[in-house]
Amino acid sequence: MNDSNPVIPLFDLDYGPEEEQAVLRVLHSKWLTMGEEIAALEQEFAAFCGVRHALAVSSGTTALHLANVVAGVKQGSEVVCPSLTFAATANAVIYTGGTPVFADIASADDWTVSPAKIAEKITPRTKAIVVMHYGGFACRMEEISAIARLHKIALIEDAAHAPGSTYRGKKLGAIGDISCFSFFSNKNISTGEGGMICTNNDDYAAQIKIIRSHGMTSGTVDRHRGHSFSYDITALGYNYRLDEIHAALGRVQLGKLTEGNRQRRLAARRYKEGLKKLPGIKLPFADREAEANYHFFPVLLDDAVNRQDLMSYLRRRGIQTSIHYPPVHNFSFHRQLFPTSDMQLTEHIAGHELTLPMFVGIKDEQIDFILDSLTGYFSNI
């Protein structure tokens, strides 16, 4: 890397003194797990999304696992899901003993899972559909919801990328039967680790409250306050609790989310203006700017572009890039268990996608430097 060039990371944290104060507030309270911060974050997140229940858990992956459990996925069940996603979307199905059945994406412009392909994959063994709002861009929820209702199966939203994004005026995560968010370090709400499950289903919420904490009927804070003196184990549970420090960070980050998403949309607009002039690059989701939170900024390279060469060139210029995603069905582990061959669009996009830097606080001059670097590359090939 040329030290004279700026280093522009793929993502960066929107952290300040508010996060430090939140952590100190928890340390001074001397209560580190499943206390007042968790309760407040759950209330605030439910209100933000417009749902009855928001339940904090240790990660987006554990949220997905619990969603599949309460949806009734088990040995012999099938769950239709995309392959153009992070592996956790499919792995959470496997944890339950179920089988992920991969469906192709909608089009070369819309990289979310295709409603028509979902419908083709439904069998008597299908227990749920999992959609993933790729990059914060909404799946075709009206069509997919109709498929789920027709077959009387659960619809799970993998909304890890999507806090604050909307679909026809409704928050993503408030449309399906249950939804799962991630607070991993590169997400729009960043706490390092952590996640949230949202639902309007009272039965799902009651089950999750029990099984996220070992299946116990009462928690430590209840016994500490004298509300309970012992507990029973009523179900096979897990240690999927979130701690108070991560919850306190999440509350601050949630408060910054709307403004942060606005800044991301402005950055995306600047990218788009510059990229329109470049050969070799196409922009997906062309009509989605107003509803998306721009979790990341994906572009599609033409067949003639050598992606690895371009990424190496940008890295030498101090610009970090990535790929979202290698398709799950092509990983060695998943290919052996779940062979599939009808994923042509997914494989094409996965082979040509490039993710450019996107984060709250990215400067106009940084985007301009990236655009100038891309212009220089394409002018020489």
HELIX and SHEET records of a PDB file:
HELIX    1   1 PRO A   17  SER A   29  1                                  13    
HELIX    2   2 GLU A   36  CYS A   49  1                                  14    
HELIX    3   3 GLY A   60  VAL A   70  1                                  11    
HELIX    4   4 ALA A   88  TYR A   95  1                                   8    
HELIX    5   5 PRO A  115  LYS A  121  1                                   7    
HELIX    6   6 TYR A  134  GLY A  136  5                                   3    
HELIX    7   7 MET A  141  HIS A  151  1                                  11    
HELIX    8   8 ASP A  202  ILE A  211  1                                  10    
HELIX    9   9 THR A  220  HIS A  224  1                                   5    
HELIX   10  10 GLU A  244  LEU A  275  1                                  32    
HELIX   11  11 ARG A  307  ARG A  316  1                                  10    
HELIX   12  12 VAL A  328  ASN A  330  5                                   3    
HELIX   13  13 SER A  332  LEU A  337  1                                   6    
HELIX   14  14 GLN A  344  HIS A  352  1                                   9    
HELIX   15  15 ASP A  364  SER A  379  1                                  16    
SHEET    1   A 7 HIS A  53  VAL A  57  0                                        
SHEET    2   A 7 GLY A 195  THR A 199 -1                                        
SHEET    3   A 7 ILE A 178  SER A 182 -1                                        
SHEET    4   A 7 ALA A 154  ASP A 158  1                                        
SHEET    5   A 7 THR A 126  MET A 132  1                                        
SHEET    6   A 7 GLU A  78  PRO A  82  1                                        
SHEET    7   A 7 THR A  99  ALA A 103  1                                        
SHEET    1   B 2 THR A 166  TYR A 167  0                                        
SHEET    2   B 2 LYS A 170  LYS A 171 -1                                        
SHEET    1   C 3 ILE A 281  LYS A 282  0                                        
SHEET    2   C 3 PHE A 297  LEU A 301 -1                                        
SHEET    3   C 3 GLU A 353  LEU A 356 -1                                        
END                                                                             
